[in-house]
Amino acid sequence: MKKIFLFPGQGSQYVGMGKSLLENFPLAKHTFEEANDAVGFDLKKLCLDGPESDLKLTHITQPAILTHSVAAFRVLTAEKGLKPDFVAGHSLGEYSALVASGALQFADAARIVNKRGQFMQEAVPVGTGSMAAMIGGTESAVKSLCEAAAKHTGKICEMANFNGGGQIVVSGHKEAVEEAVRLAGADTSYAVGKAVLLTVSAPFHCSLMKRAEDNLRPLLERVQLGKLSQAYLANIDAELHSDESGIVDRLSRQICGGVRWEQSMQKLAALEVSEALEIGPGRVLSGLLRRIDRNVKAKGLDTADDLKAL
C-alpha cells in the first residue's frame, strides 16, 4: 500500500488555524516560531487571532498555510513515524510538498511564499482581475468559453485550475471573467452546469501574473535545493519528478500556468497509491480526490485530534 501526502493551497486558511497543534506539540510551536523569524512578523498571532481580513491578505495567507502544513507534517512524522511514497501540493501547497520531500528548507520556503504572495498581489491592480469556477463543463468546452469571452471583451480570460470533479477555474481581467460567467449561463452549448464568481484578491494562474513570475524567479534561483527523499507531482505538468533539476523553472512557470490537479490525481492509480493524507488546514483536497478517484482513501490531518486518531 503506497501513500501520498497532499498539501492544500490558498483558500483553506481560517482564524484559529494551528491552535490545537500549538497546544499539544512543542514541535509545532517551534515551527511557528521559525516561521515568525523567517518572515519578520508575528505570523503565529495572525493564524490564531486574525483578524480574518489580515489573514486573507495573500502575502500573509501563503506563509500561514505553509507553516500550518509543515507543522502538521513534522508532528506526523515525529509522533507516528509515517513517511509518504509521494507528495503533491495544490498551487501554494507545492512549496509545502517540496519542504516535506527535503528539496526546500522550511525557512527558505516561508520567505519565498511571503514574497510570492506580495508579487502576485502587486502584479495586477486591485479590482481589475477576477476568477470564476465553471462547474460541469469539459476542458474543451471551458477553453472555448474563455476564448469567446476574451474575443467579446478584448481582455484576458484563461483556464487556471483543473480541480477535478467537473470543476475548472478560469482567471483573467474582471470584464472577461464576468463575460465568461454570463455566456456560461446564456449559452447551453458550453454545457456548464453552474458558473460562480470567486472572492479572490487577484487573478491567479493566468498570464496577467507574468510580472510576479519574473520577480519570483530570481529569488528561487538563489535558493539552495536539497535532494528529494520522495518524488513529487508538479502542478504545471502533472508529471512525477524525482530530482531537484527543473524545480525552479516549474515553480516559476506555475505562477502563470494552470494547476493540473485532476491530471495529477489521475496518476495515483498507476503509482499504486491507495491512501492520501491531506496535511494542513481544511479538507478541500480530500473532497476533490473523492470525486476524482474513490479507490484512493483520503483523510484530512488538520488538528491535534486528527493526528492522534491515526
Summary of the structure (lengths in Angstrom):
residues: 310
radius of gyration: 18.7
end to end distance: 16.0
largest distance: 56.0
contacts: 1140
relative contact order: 0.18
helix: 50%
strand: 18%
